[in-house]
Amino acid sequence: MRRGCSLEEGPINFLKQFGNECKSIGDMMVMMQYGDAPLDNHFFEKNIQSLKTCAPQSGNLPETLSGKASVISASSGQPTLRFENTLLHSSYDPEKEAHQFAEKLKPGARVCLYGFGLGYHLNTVLDKIGPDGYLLVIELNLDILTAALKLRDQTALFKDSRFRLVYGTDEAEVSREIANEMERITEGHADALEVLFHAPSFKCIPETFPSLTNALEVLLLERRFPAIFGTLEKINYSLNRKIVTSSPGINILKDSGKGKPGILVSAGPSLDLMLPHLHRTQKEFVIACVDTAFPILVENDIQPDFTFSLDPQIDSAGHFIDYPAGKTKLVFTPTANHNVLKNFSGERYVVFKEGHSLAKDSEPDVEEKGTTRAGGSVACLGLDMLIHFGCDPIFLTGQDCAFSGNRYYSNHSQFNKQLQGKITSMAPLGKLHQEKSREKKQLSVICTQGNFLLTDQVMYSYLRTLEYIIQANPNTRVFNLYSHGAKIEQAPVLGSASELKRRTFFPSI
């Protein structure tokens, strides 16, 4: 509380005494909570003026602090903020915490960061990335942004030519601006892109941005993968080292399928529709499959030309136990589960994930054997490889990316067979699939039939990556065959197996 002021004088006298400094009840409450330090409205006015240099597209900010915001004086004497139940910065030393946030960044990095907070971590990010770096910040909570402009002088940050801020109230406009800025900062510098999240700010995204929130959550999910499986990947990489060194790379398979159409078989529910027709394609098509679909094809007397594996988890090995490799070639990443390589007796070809941290000490092998930018989903790797083989057109089947018919996988999948052992009168198969689908956050996507269909954030991430690969390879035709799943942009849907040859050999029909 300010000296010389007593709340016993009553709220009216209190407001009169500090009327020149408090423009709202909210600001008054902040002053009461922040103890002896006054709220400097000059910060806000100066910050608003300089904000135009780094966010010219943005509209007005609230001029008063939200009642959801509580300003606290940290032990170091700096202000920190609690928004509802979330503390945005350390209550001990926000600047020290900020240095830890940016410690892994390298000079020249192009950083896309969600979360302005009070700005402490932004200054340390700029220090770390140096004169050749760039920082794009997204902040969707305008109450937090207002607090940052009232509590700290941000003018030096806003005038920095390496800094850009995107904020606003209209989700469509903000999304377009983010897309424009991302394209601008990555042009010619895609390899230097770093995506970061200020976790406390991320918890405070308003409910008025559902699509952007989902997109950011999916991005965060992808960024968490190395943290979740990092140790497991290291173990597999070490155990696979000799095989990786002795195996040929995918570079020698470049254009090996040129002039032939390709089919990528995944294990989604729609595979059940196409499976009876696949045996007719074995002579004229390059047939490739994800690891989960490999046992399905072998059990149905279909021997694929290629299969792919990248999952570091032990479950992947089960797709190859007791299933002969035959003529099938395996394309694998160095971090794939080592038991897969132990159980697969056929030809093996290694592909490195571009930019993977574990590949840094194997640069000669990486260059010689070949890389892929597709990650996360084995189907994404499979599509990228069929394009690498020179196949055209490429047909995707069983690639639902959604809960088609309220199911996760094909009826022929090992997953479905495992669930059948759990069926009871109280838990029929459909209910077991639904329980599995609820393990991750759900959202709606447009179905190939034009209506909406449920998917989860992991499959949504795979869907977007497939679309990115297709977009990045406009000279390769890709079709979505016999699918009742999610619509894949730039992959027209074929509704019957008879369209395969028509599209392959008579593309103008």
C-alpha angles and dihedrals in degrees: 000000000000116000116257093028125106125186086212087077087071132251094277095057090042091055092046092052093051099029093118092055102035115064094176144013086255092059090046090054090050090054090050092050095043094058119210097357113095122222105252109218088184087071091059095048093047093044093050091054095049092042089075091070094062102028108030093155095059128105132222124311125218108270094210131060118255120248086235090067122085118187116213131187109234120221088256089060094250122123121254130179138229113200108197101309098340123096106211099197139014116292088214108044119349094183094053089049089050092057090056090051093060101034097108096051120109131216112274096025118152102219127199107190131182113210130048095193108169090321101253094124093045093066092051091049090055090048091053099045093050130201094320096050130092133209125204114184126194119199120174098173106083092185089063091046091052090051090051091053093048098045104041139031104250098169096108090050094048093049093051108112090216093061131085130173128201120194138138146125103257112081095205093050093046091048092052091049092050091050091050093048093046090053091049098049095044097046104119091352104069092129091057095055117125122183115204135177127207093216099207092050090047090060090058101058109137119245090241091081103061098149095044091046090054092047091050092046090052090049090050090049090055092048091051093058095085090047093050098043100023096109092043091050091051091052093050092045090054094046092046095048098104093045091047091052095047098041122091116243132238091257090082089056092058109135091354089136097041112146093021130097118239135214122203111201119203128178101245122131093266090066087080089068096050101035097087090056101044096086089068091064100056097099101042102033137060101238116204130170142186115250094257090057096047097086090044092057095043091050088053094050094254114131109198121214093225139016128186135215132180107142111117093206124104093239089076091068091064091069091067105035110111092000113111116230094218110166092339117121120210121222109195141170119234091248095053114123108285092224089065090062090044093054099039110086100181133084114307130203124189127219124185123220106241111247095007110155094226092058094061093091091049101055095138090053092045093054094043099044104035144245143239130208091204114102143158100038123058087215089061089053090048094053092046090051095049087053088049089052088056097244116162128209104022122200122203117207129177087017097129100147085196144061097277109188087002089290133124100205143009118289087244096056125111088238091059092047090053091052091051088064089059097051115126134161087262094045114039120185094263092054091050090054090049091051089052091050091056094059090089132038111280131218138169127258132179112268125221086251091059099252129100125276134187121248134157131243095259094054089042088057090052090048092054092047091051089051091049092052092049092048091049091054105048093162092065117076114222125190131188105227124211093333128161090178135088120330111253112211114241091010106102116213120246111202101200142032090240089070091066097081093034091057092040103047101019103036094166093062 
